[in-house]
């Protein structure tokens, strides 16, 4: 930004001196920006004003539809994208009727321009300025700035307006991040996305499109145009965007109008649920979607597109959990990439850490990462310093994606650790305490552009200041002395993938028909077991277990009391369950099961048996008939897991060949399959390796990592991936911090003991001083 444009921006922002006291600081921009836009539009329209007014007079008599009339009026402007049919301008508003005149002047603009002022709620602020007797003064101040094209070019005017937006955003402080991305982050992301397009940066007359689905105030769109303009003023950039917030939309549209862009390409609405640019593809896309914002309000629309359209829609790869929609914006951008046969496209998107690793194998997040990596779209991820944004201090990352990777980048992803590339700001803005300078950004762009591996390289940055609270380590090796480094690594895409296999171990159970265990059969399983026990203790003292006991389970006279207690003690019971509890049939069915178990007890005895494989034979020998439901409840009552018991056989396979790796074991000449113990079930993540078959990889991993510790374990071959049908479910994650973790050995114990002794002596000395 030149000194002239900076001075002009400062002059315009000095309107705040008039507003101070009558308006909040966060409102300054809502007044200054639309007045700046109005003055600029007035200057642009000055040459064609008379022709437009003459054309307007002629059209009034024809009574044409608004759309047709607008087309004819636009011709009279000389190929501008807006007009004004009012005879007013800022010099003719007068002083006494200035409010009504100004509102009439605004209404004279064409639809697109008028809409901007409406979304600014400009009429409301005009009224407030009038009530404060400031409207005339503000108009006179605005008139003092010559914003005509002859005085200020479109490019320079764009810089001025961006500076005003920045001041407005920073004045909003903590709420700035809702509509404004810091300039250093915008500049870095833009350079990473544009750096490889030599044609756009050098050839005259080249045309490119840029898009932001979360346009905010248009910072990324402006930065993209500005970046290319600095390197190639003859290049043409066409901006497209969509924004949800009406005020931010108005600012963005105003900015694009000032820059001479086609403002109809800037849309208002929710990009995810209502894409107004659904048919468009783009060369460049830049976005800073909201971090960790849920998409519950549009959940149905997203899931419908996922299930009904699949990969023909935007979200065929999967949908993330409803609590964070960041990856939905990424999928949306990928769907907008210009086809590789037409030159392809590039994406730069800022995300928090969540999209890197949340969600296990098979989850929506993992499937989205899988799609991106297997399609070889991801080029680079850059870790940014913390405290870089106005409304959050969390860790953030720039993802760069492309469907036109250079040959040397194919099948790889570069991770760049730039968390230390920043300096402290003199004054914090909300949560933004750190700032990237040009050298910091150049360090990252050079590393990405060179596509090189950089071992941890010490930076010429001051170490973090030690806390002045508490006692510091005597050796000076506290956390604050850790050197700041910069590093970059390159990985094959498959290195982020794994296959989650399920490891089973055999169930071992014992059984015993003791009176204590059988007594549980008097009560139905959960959720009725606890309330039935209470009812039995309270009202069942005179019930007999004899088969002919007519009073067993009859609770009619106690129903009111039981219902009161249920509300107090068992409030989760539903009405159907309460009716079952009060039903005599429930009680008598359980008593019959108890009596059957007593009969079996006489046959089996009360000794403990540590081989559940003989359980069914024991039941059969007793001669007691049980249905499936009764068998299940009886087994649950008399059996328990016992690591010293025999393995429970699920099935004996007559023709199958033993294969212990997959749960088929040879026992006494038979091939046996054991029942798995759900409590011992485990999952192992096996790294992907395209050089070997899936079974080879899985079996080698289990043989090395699992069987030495649990030799009776096996792989569950029924758990297979939906896409490739192989054993194990494929997952992808990008554990960024793990790859750049630097181990710091702990201090020597003798040294710590010595320091503790010293601290103890100091404490004792202080206590002596207190008591003296």
RAKA-V482325 format. One record per residue. N is the residue number from 1. RES is the residue in one letter. PHI is phi as a letter, one per 20 degrees, with the letter a starting at -180 (none if undefined). OMEGA is omega as a letter, one per 30 degrees, with the letter a starting at -180 (999 if undefined). D_FIRST is the distance of its C-alpha to the first C-alpha in Angstrom with 1 decimal. Layout:
{{N;RES;PHI;OMEGA;D_FIRST} {N;RES;PHI;OMEGA;D_FIRST}}
This chain:
{{1;X;none;a;0.0} {2;X;f;l;3.8} {3;X;f;a;6.7} {4;X;f;l;8.3} {5;X;f;l;6.5} {6;X;f;l;6.5} {7;X;f;l;10.1} {8;X;f;l;11.0} {9;X;f;l;10.4} {10;X;f;l;12.4} {11;X;f;a;15.0} {12;X;f;a;15.6} {13;X;f;l;15.9} {14;X;f;l;18.4} {15;X;g;l;20.8} {16;X;g;l;21.6} {17;X;f;l;23.5} {18;X;f;a;25.9} {19;X;e;a;26.3} {20;X;g;a;27.0} {21;X;o;l;30.7} {22;X;e;a;31.4} {23;X;c;l;29.0} {24;X;f;l;28.0} {25;X;g;a;24.6} {26;X;f;l;24.4} {27;X;e;a;25.1} {28;X;g;a;22.3} {29;X;f;a;20.0} {30;X;f;l;23.0} {31;X;d;a;23.3} {32;X;f;a;19.8} {33;X;f;l;18.5} {34;X;f;l;21.6} {35;X;f;l;21.6} {36;X;f;l;18.0} {37;X;g;a;19.1} {38;X;f;a;22.3} {39;X;f;l;20.7} {40;X;f;a;18.5} {41;X;f;l;21.7} {42;X;f;l;23.7} {43;X;f;a;21.6} {44;X;f;a;21.7} {45;X;e;a;25.5} {46;X;g;a;26.4} {47;X;f;a;27.6} {48;X;e;a;29.8} {49;X;g;a;31.0} {50;X;f;a;34.4} {51;X;f;l;35.1} {52;X;f;a;34.3} {53;X;f;l;36.6} {54;X;f;l;39.3} {55;X;f;l;39.2} {56;X;f;l;39.2} {57;X;g;a;42.4} {58;X;f;a;44.0} {59;X;f;a;43.3} {60;X;g;a;44.7} {61;X;f;a;48.2} {62;X;e;l;48.0} {63;X;l;a;47.3} {64;X;e;l;45.3} {65;X;f;a;43.8} {66;X;g;a;40.3} {67;X;f;l;39.0} {68;X;f;l;40.7} {69;X;f;a;39.6} {70;X;f;a;35.9} {71;X;f;a;36.1} {72;X;f;l;37.6} {73;X;f;l;35.1} {74;X;f;l;32.2} {75;X;f;a;33.8} {76;X;f;a;33.8} {77;X;f;a;30.0} {78;X;n;l;29.6} {79;X;m;l;28.5} {80;X;e;a;26.1} {81;X;d;l;26.4} {82;X;b;l;27.2} {83;X;b;l;29.2} {84;X;b;a;30.6} {85;X;e;l;34.3} {86;X;e;l;34.3} {87;X;f;a;35.1} {88;X;f;l;33.0} {89;X;b;a;29.5} {90;X;f;a;27.9} {91;X;e;a;29.7} {92;X;d;a;33.1} {93;X;f;a;33.3} {94;X;m;a;35.4} {95;X;d;a;35.9} {96;X;f;a;39.2} {97;X;d;a;38.6} {98;X;f;a;34.9} {99;X;f;a;35.0} {100;X;f;a;37.2} {101;X;f;a;35.5} {102;X;f;l;32.0} {103;X;f;l;33.5} {104;X;f;l;35.3} {105;X;f;l;32.1} {106;X;f;a;30.4} {107;X;f;l;33.5} {108;X;f;a;33.3} {109;X;f;l;30.3} {110;X;f;a;31.1} {111;X;g;a;31.8} {112;X;f;a;28.5} {113;X;f;l;26.4} {114;X;f;a;29.2} {115;X;f;l;29.3} {116;X;f;a;25.7} {117;X;f;l;26.8} {118;X;f;a;30.0} {119;X;f;l;28.4} {120;X;f;a;26.3} {121;X;l;a;29.8} {122;X;f;l;28.4} {123;X;g;l;32.0} {124;X;f;a;32.9} {125;X;f;l;30.0} {126;X;f;l;31.0} {127;X;f;l;34.5} {128;X;f;l;33.4} {129;X;f;l;31.4} {130;X;f;l;34.5} {131;X;f;a;36.7} {132;X;e;a;34.7} {133;X;l;a;34.7} {134;X;d;a;30.9} {135;X;f;a;30.4} {136;X;f;l;30.9} {137;X;f;l;28.6} {138;X;f;a;25.8} {139;X;f;l;26.2} {140;X;f;l;26.3} {141;X;f;a;23.1} {142;X;f;a;21.4} {143;X;f;a;23.0} {144;X;f;l;21.3} {145;X;e;l;17.9} {146;X;e;a;18.0} {147;X;d;l;16.4} {148;X;f;a;18.5} {149;X;g;l;17.4} {150;X;f;a;18.4} {151;X;e;a;15.9} {152;X;c;a;13.0} {153;X;f;l;13.0} {154;X;g;a;13.4} {155;X;f;a;10.3} {156;X;f;l;8.1} {157;X;f;l;10.6} {158;X;f;l;10.2} {159;X;f;l;6.7} {160;X;f;a;8.3} {161;X;f;l;11.4} {162;X;f;l;10.2} {163;X;f;l;9.0} {164;X;f;l;12.5} {165;X;f;l;14.2} {166;X;f;l;13.0} {167;X;f;l;14.4} {168;X;f;a;17.4} {169;X;f;a;18.1} {170;X;f;l;17.9} {171;X;f;l;20.1} {172;X;f;l;22.5} {173;X;l;a;22.7} {174;X;f;l;25.5} {175;X;e;a;25.4} {176;X;f;a;21.7} {177;X;f;l;22.6} {178;X;f;a;24.7} {179;X;c;a;21.8} {180;X;b;l;18.6} {181;X;e;a;18.0} {182;X;g;a;15.9} {183;X;f;a;12.6} {184;X;f;l;14.1} {185;X;f;l;17.1} {186;X;f;a;15.4} {187;X;f;a;13.5} {188;X;f;a;16.9} {189;X;f;l;19.0} {190;X;f;a;17.0} {191;X;f;l;17.3} {192;X;f;a;20.9} {193;X;e;a;21.7} {194;X;e;a;20.2} {195;X;f;a;21.1} {196;X;e;a;24.5} {197;X;e;a;23.9} {198;X;f;a;24.0} {199;X;f;a;24.7} {200;X;f;a;21.7} {201;X;e;a;19.5} {202;X;c;a;21.5} {203;X;f;l;23.8} {204;X;f;l;22.9} {205;X;m;a;23.9} {206;X;f;a;24.1} {207;X;d;l;24.1} {208;X;c;l;23.3} {209;X;d;l;23.6} {210;X;c;a;21.8} {211;X;b;l;23.5} {212;X;c;a;23.2} {213;X;f;l;26.5} {214;X;c;a;25.2} {215;X;f;a;22.1} {216;X;l;l;21.5} {217;X;e;l;18.6} {218;X;n;a;17.4} {219;X;g;a;14.9} {220;X;f;l;16.5} {221;X;f;l;16.8} {222;X;f;a;13.1} {223;X;f;l;12.3} {224;X;f;l;15.1} {225;X;f;a;14.0} {226;X;f;a;10.4} {227;X;f;a;12.1} {228;X;f;a;14.7} {229;X;f;a;12.7} {230;X;f;a;10.9} {231;X;e;a;14.5} {232;X;b;a;16.5} {233;X;f;a;15.2} {234;X;e;l;18.9} {235;X;f;l;19.4} {236;X;d;l;20.1} {237;X;d;l;19.3} {238;X;d;a;21.6} {239;X;e;l;20.9} {240;X;c;l;23.8} {241;X;a;l;24.2} {242;X;b;a;26.7} {243;X;b;a;26.4} {244;X;e;a;29.3} {245;X;e;a;28.0} {246;X;g;a;28.1} {247;X;f;l;25.4} {248;X;f;l;22.9} {249;X;g;a;24.1} {250;X;f;l;23.5} {251;X;f;a;19.8} {252;X;f;a;19.4} {253;X;f;l;21.3} {254;X;f;l;19.5} {255;X;f;a;16.1} {256;X;f;l;17.9} {257;X;f;l;19.6} {258;X;f;a;16.5} {259;X;e;l;15.2} {260;X;n;l;18.7} {261;X;e;l;20.2} {262;X;f;a;23.9} {263;X;f;l;24.0} {264;X;f;l;27.5} {265;X;e;l;26.3} {266;X;d;a;25.1} {267;X;d;l;28.2} {268;X;d;l;29.5} {269;X;q;a;32.1} {270;X;e;a;33.1} {271;X;f;a;32.0} {272;X;f;a;35.0} {273;X;e;a;37.7} {274;X;b;a;36.6} {275;X;f;a;34.3} {276;X;f;l;33.4} {277;X;c;a;32.1} {278;X;g;a;35.2} {279;X;e;a;35.8} {280;X;e;l;32.3} {281;X;c;a;31.3} {282;X;c;l;27.9} {283;X;f;a;26.2} {284;X;c;l;23.7} {285;X;c;l;23.9} {286;X;c;a;21.8} {287;X;b;l;23.2} {288;X;c;a;23.5} {289;X;f;l;26.9} {290;X;f;a;28.4} {291;X;e;l;30.3} {292;X;m;l;34.1} {293;X;e;a;34.4} {294;X;f;l;37.8} {295;X;c;a;38.6} {296;X;f;a;42.0} {297;X;f;a;41.5} {298;X;d;a;41.0} {299;X;g;a;43.3} {300;X;f;a;45.9} {301;X;f;a;43.5} {302;X;f;a;42.0} {303;X;f;l;45.5} {304;X;f;l;46.9} {305;X;f;l;44.3} {306;X;f;a;45.0} {307;X;e;a;48.8} {308;X;e;a;49.1} {309;X;e;a;46.5} {310;X;l;a;46.3} {311;X;f;l;44.1} {312;X;f;l;44.0} {313;X;e;a;41.7} {314;X;e;a;38.7} {315;X;d;a;40.6} {316;X;f;a;43.5} {317;X;f;a;42.7} {318;X;q;l;43.4} {319;X;c;l;42.2} {320;X;f;l;41.1} {321;X;f;a;42.7} {322;X;f;a;41.9} {323;X;f;a;40.2} {324;X;b;a;37.0} {325;X;e;a;35.5} {326;X;g;a;32.7} {327;X;f;l;34.7} {328;X;f;l;35.4} {329;X;f;l;31.7} {330;X;f;l;31.8} {331;X;f;l;34.9} {332;X;g;l;33.3} {333;X;f;l;30.4} {334;X;f;l;32.9} {335;X;f;a;34.9} {336;X;e;l;31.9} {337;X;f;l;31.5} {338;X;f;a;32.0} {339;X;g;a;35.4} {340;X;g;l;35.5} {341;X;f;l;37.5} {342;X;d;l;34.6} {343;X;o;l;32.0} {344;X;m;a;31.7} {345;X;b;l;28.7} {346;X;c;a;26.7} {347;X;c;l;26.1} {348;X;c;a;23.9} {349;X;c;l;25.2} {350;X;d;a;24.9} {351;X;c;l;28.4} {352;X;e;a;30.3} {353;X;f;a;33.3} {354;X;g;a;35.9} {355;X;f;a;35.5} {356;X;f;a;36.2} {357;X;b;a;39.8} {358;X;f;l;41.1} {359;X;n;l;44.2} {360;X;e;a;47.1} {361;X;g;l;48.5} {362;X;n;l;49.1} {363;X;f;l;46.7} {364;X;g;a;44.1} {365;X;f;a;41.2} {366;X;f;a;43.1} {367;X;f;l;43.9} {368;X;f;l;40.3} {369;X;f;l;39.3} {370;X;f;l;42.4} {371;X;f;a;41.3} {372;X;f;a;37.8} {373;X;f;a;39.2} {374;X;f;l;42.3} {375;X;e;l;40.3} {376;X;l;a;38.1} {377;X;e;a;34.8} {378;X;e;l;33.2} {379;X;e;a;31.3} {380;X;b;l;29.6} {381;X;c;a;29.3} {382;X;d;l;26.9} {383;X;e;a;27.9} {384;X;e;l;25.0} {385;X;f;l;25.5} {386;X;f;l;26.9} {387;X;l;a;25.3} {388;X;d;a;22.0} {389;X;d;a;22.1} {390;X;f;a;22.3} {391;X;d;l;25.9} {392;X;b;l;27.6} {393;X;d;a;28.0} {394;X;f;l;30.0} {395;X;f;a;29.7} {396;X;c;a;27.5} {397;X;b;l;27.2} {398;X;e;l;25.2} {399;X;e;l;27.7} {400;X;d;a;26.9} {401;X;c;a;29.6} {402;X;b;l;30.5} {403;X;d;l;33.6} {404;X;c;a;32.9} {405;X;f;l;33.1} {406;X;f;a;33.5} {407;X;g;a;37.1} {408;X;f;a;36.7} {409;X;e;a;35.2} {410;X;f;l;37.9} {411;X;m;a;39.9} {412;X;c;l;37.7} {413;X;c;l;35.0} {414;X;d;l;32.7} {415;X;d;a;32.1} {416;X;c;a;29.4} {417;X;e;a;29.7} {418;X;d;a;26.3} {419;X;f;a;27.5} {420;X;d;a;27.0} {421;X;e;l;23.5} {422;X;a;l;21.7} {423;X;c;a;21.6} {424;X;f;l;22.5} {425;X;f;l;20.1} {426;X;f;l;21.0} {427;X;c;a;21.6} {428;X;f;l;22.6} {429;X;c;a;21.3} {430;X;m;l;24.5} {431;X;e;a;25.5} {432;X;f;l;22.2} {433;X;d;a;23.0} {434;X;d;a;21.5} {435;X;c;l;18.1} {436;X;e;l;17.4} {437;X;e;a;15.4} {438;X;f;l;14.4} {439;X;f;l;17.9} {440;X;f;a;19.5} {441;X;f;l;18.0} {442;X;f;l;18.9} {443;X;g;a;22.4} {444;X;f;a;22.9} {445;X;f;l;21.6} {446;X;f;a;23.7} {447;X;f;l;26.7} {448;X;f;a;26.4} {449;X;f;l;25.8} {450;X;f;a;28.8} {451;X;l;a;30.9} {452;X;c;l;32.6} {453;X;e;l;34.7} {454;X;c;l;33.5} {455;X;f;a;36.0} {456;X;g;a;35.0} {457;X;d;a;32.9} {458;X;f;a;32.4} {459;X;e;l;28.8} {460;X;e;a;27.8} {461;X;c;l;27.2} {462;X;f;l;29.1} {463;X;f;a;31.9} {464;X;f;a;32.1} {465;X;f;l;33.6} {466;X;f;l;37.2} {467;X;f;l;38.4} {468;X;e;l;40.1} {469;X;d;l;42.6} {470;X;n;a;45.8} {471;X;e;l;47.3} {472;X;e;l;45.3} {473;X;g;a;47.1} {474;X;f;a;48.8} {475;X;e;l;47.8} {476;X;m;a;44.1} {477;X;d;l;43.7} {478;X;f;a;42.3} {479;X;f;a;39.7} {480;X;f;a;37.0} {481;X;e;l;37.7} {482;X;f;a;37.0} {483;X;f;l;34.8} {484;X;e;a;31.5} {485;X;c;l;31.5} {486;X;c;a;29.7} {487;X;b;l;31.8} {488;X;b;l;32.0} {489;X;c;l;35.2} {490;X;c;a;36.3} {491;X;c;l;39.1} {492;X;f;a;41.1} {493;X;g;a;40.7} {494;X;f;a;44.3} {495;X;f;l;43.9} {496;X;e;a;42.3} {497;X;d;l;45.4} {498;X;b;l;48.7} {499;X;c;a;51.9} {500;X;e;l;53.3} {501;X;d;a;57.1} {502;X;e;l;59.6} {503;X;d;l;62.2} {504;X;d;l;65.5} {505;X;c;a;68.3} {506;X;f;l;71.9} {507;X;f;l;73.0} {508;X;c;a;75.9} {509;X;c;l;78.0} {510;X;d;l;81.2} {511;X;b;a;83.4} {512;X;b;a;86.1} {513;X;e;l;88.1} {514;X;e;l;88.5} {515;X;g;a;89.4} {516;X;f;l;86.2} {517;X;f;a;84.0} {518;X;f;a;86.2} {519;X;f;l;85.9} {520;X;f;a;82.3} {521;X;f;l;83.6} {522;X;f;a;85.0} {523;X;d;l;81.4} {524;X;f;l;79.1} {525;X;f;l;75.8} {526;X;g;g;72.6} {527;X;e;a;71.5} {528;X;e;a;75.2} {529;X;g;a;76.5} {530;X;f;l;75.5} {531;X;f;l;76.6} {532;X;f;l;79.8} {533;X;f;l;80.6} {534;X;f;l;80.2} {535;X;f;a;82.4} {536;X;f;l;85.0} {537;X;f;a;85.1} {538;X;e;a;85.5} {539;X;c;a;87.8} {540;X;d;a;89.2} {541;X;f;a;91.7} {542;X;d;l;94.6} {543;X;e;l;93.5} {544;X;d;l;95.7} {545;X;e;l;94.7} {546;X;f;a;97.8} {547;X;f;a;97.4} {548;X;e;a;99.4} {549;X;f;a;97.4} {550;X;e;a;96.7} {551;X;e;a;94.5} {552;X;f;l;91.9} {553;X;n;l;88.4} {554;X;e;a;89.6} {555;X;c;a;87.0} {556;X;g;a;87.6} {557;X;f;a;88.7} {558;X;d;a;85.8} {559;X;g;a;83.0} {560;X;f;l;81.7} {561;X;f;l;81.5} {562;X;f;a;80.0} {563;X;f;l;77.2} {564;X;f;a;76.5} {565;X;f;l;76.1} {566;X;f;l;74.0} {567;X;f;a;71.5} {568;X;e;a;71.5} {569;X;d;a;71.7} {570;X;c;a;70.7} {571;X;f;a;68.3} {572;X;e;l;66.6} {573;X;f;l;69.7} {574;X;e;a;69.6} {575;X;f;l;72.4} {576;X;f;l;73.8} {577;X;f;l;74.0} {578;X;f;l;75.7} {579;X;f;l;78.3} {580;X;f;l;78.9} {581;X;f;a;79.4} {582;X;e;a;82.0} {583;X;e;a;83.7} {584;X;f;a;87.0} {585;X;f;l;86.5} {586;X;f;a;83.5} {587;X;f;a;85.7} {588;X;f;l;88.8} {589;X;f;l;86.7} {590;X;f;l;85.4} {591;X;f;l;89.0} {592;X;f;l;90.3} {593;X;f;l;87.8} {594;X;g;a;88.7} {595;X;f;l;92.4} {596;X;f;l;91.7} {597;X;f;l;89.8} {598;X;f;l;92.8} {599;X;f;l;95.1} {600;X;f;a;92.9} {601;X;g;a;92.9} {602;X;f;a;96.7} {603;X;e;a;96.3} {604;X;e;a;93.4} {605;X;n;a;94.1} {606;X;d;l;91.8} {607;X;f;l;90.9} {608;X;e;l;87.4} {609;X;d;a;86.6} {610;X;d;l;83.8} {611;X;c;a;83.8} {612;X;f;a;82.4} {613;X;f;l;83.6} {614;X;e;a;87.1} {615;X;f;a;86.0} {616;X;f;l;86.6} {617;X;f;l;90.0} {618;X;f;l;91.0} {619;X;f;a;90.1} {620;X;f;a;92.1} {621;X;f;a;95.1} {622;X;f;l;95.2} {623;X;m;a;95.9} {624;X;e;a;93.5} {625;X;e;l;91.5} {626;X;c;l;87.8} {627;X;e;a;85.2} {628;X;f;a;81.7} {629;X;f;l;80.3} {630;X;f;l;83.1} {631;X;f;a;82.7} {632;X;f;a;79.0} {633;X;f;l;79.6} {634;X;f;l;82.6} {635;X;f;l;80.7} {636;X;f;a;77.9} {637;X;f;a;80.4} {638;X;d;a;82.5} {639;X;d;l;80.0} {640;X;b;a;77.2} {641;X;f;a;75.0} {642;X;b;a;76.5} {643;X;f;l;75.0} {644;X;e;a;78.6} {645;X;e;l;79.9} {646;X;f;l;80.4} {647;X;f;a;77.7} {648;X;e;a;78.0} {649;X;e;l;78.7} {650;X;e;a;76.9} {651;X;a;l;78.6} {652;X;d;a;80.9} {653;X;e;a;80.0} {654;X;f;a;83.1} {655;X;d;a;81.5} {656;X;f;l;78.1} {657;X;e;a;77.6} {658;X;g;l;76.4} {659;X;b;a;72.7} {660;X;g;a;71.8} {661;X;f;a;68.1} {662;X;d;l;68.1} {663;X;n;l;70.6} {664;X;d;a;73.9} {665;X;d;l;76.2} {666;X;e;a;79.7} {667;X;c;l;82.3} {668;X;l;l;86.0} {669;X;n;l;85.7} {670;X;d;l;83.6} {671;X;e;a;79.9} {672;X;d;l;78.6} {673;X;d;a;75.4} {674;X;e;l;74.7} {675;X;f;l;73.2} {676;X;e;l;69.7} {677;X;e;a;69.0} {678;X;g;a;65.9} {679;X;f;l;65.4} {680;X;e;a;65.2} {681;X;f;a;62.9} {682;X;b;l;59.7} {683;X;c;l;56.8} {684;X;c;l;55.5} {685;X;e;a;52.2} {686;X;e;a;53.0} {687;X;g;l;50.2} {688;X;f;l;49.9} {689;X;b;a;51.1} {690;X;f;a;51.2} {691;X;e;a;53.6} {692;X;c;l;56.5} {693;X;f;a;58.0} {694;X;f;a;57.2} {695;X;f;l;60.8} {696;X;f;a;60.8} {697;X;f;a;57.6} {698;X;f;a;58.8} {699;X;f;l;62.3} {700;X;f;l;61.2} {701;X;f;a;58.8} {702;X;f;l;61.6} {703;X;f;a;64.1} {704;X;e;a;61.9} {705;X;d;a;60.2} {706;X;d;a;62.5} {707;X;f;l;66.2} {708;X;f;a;66.7} {709;X;e;l;66.0} {710;X;c;a;67.6} {711;X;f;a;70.0} {712;X;e;a;71.1} {713;X;e;l;67.6} {714;X;b;l;66.8} {715;X;e;l;63.9} {716;X;e;a;64.0} {717;X;f;l;63.9} {718;X;e;l;63.5} {719;X;e;a;59.9} {720;X;c;a;58.1} {721;X;f;a;54.6} {722;X;f;a;54.3} {723;X;e;a;52.4} {724;X;d;l;54.3} {725;X;m;a;57.6} {726;X;e;l;57.8} {727;X;f;a;59.0} {728;X;n;a;56.2} {729;X;e;a;53.2} {730;X;f;l;49.9} {731;X;c;l;46.9} {732;X;c;l;43.5} {733;X;b;a;41.2} {734;X;c;a;38.4} {735;X;f;a;39.3} {736;X;g;a;36.0} {737;X;f;a;36.8} {738;X;f;a;40.3} {739;X;f;a;39.1} {740;X;d;a;37.0} {741;X;f;l;39.5} {742;X;d;a;40.6} {743;X;f;l;44.0} {744;X;d;a;44.5} {745;X;f;l;48.2} {746;X;f;l;49.7} {747;X;f;a;50.9} {748;X;f;a;54.5} {749;X;f;l;56.9} {750;X;f;l;58.7} {751;X;f;l;55.5} {752;X;f;l;54.8} {753;X;g;l;58.5} {754;X;f;l;58.2} {755;X;f;l;55.1} {756;X;f;l;56.9} {757;X;f;a;59.9} {758;X;f;l;57.7} {759;X;f;l;56.1} {760;X;f;l;59.6} {761;X;f;l;60.8} {762;X;f;l;57.9} {763;X;f;l;58.7} {764;X;f;l;62.4} {765;X;f;l;61.7} {766;X;f;l;59.6} {767;X;f;l;62.5} {768;X;f;l;65.0} {769;X;f;l;62.9} {770;X;f;a;62.8} {771;X;e;a;66.6} {772;X;f;999;67.5}}
